[in-house]
């Protein structure tokens, strides 16, 4: 038997506020689930961003700002981690996380040595 709700908008408002108060991890997981059909696109974005934007970073940092060799090692490790995650069939959560993580690492390295 179905029950009749007298105030359905009140219940809807409670659900929306509960979703807005969700943690960052839950919101990220929800976003990643919506992007699961676009997995190849995320892999290509990650691969192109890594190869075009981030692979020249260690060369510039080491040549102009006397950065140590570990800058190159970090870049190569994050590049191959993205390739292995994309080609290895990992979940979209891991793929988006690795792309964002490597972006944050490279921006931090640039800021650390340039500023």
Buried (B, 14 or more C-beta within 10 A) or exposed (E): EEEEEEEEEEEEEEEEEEEEEEEEEEEBEEEBEEBEEEBEEBBEBBBEBBEEEBBEBBEBBBEEEEBEEEBBEBBEEBBEBBBEBBEEEBEBBBBBBBBEEBBEBBEEBBEEBEE
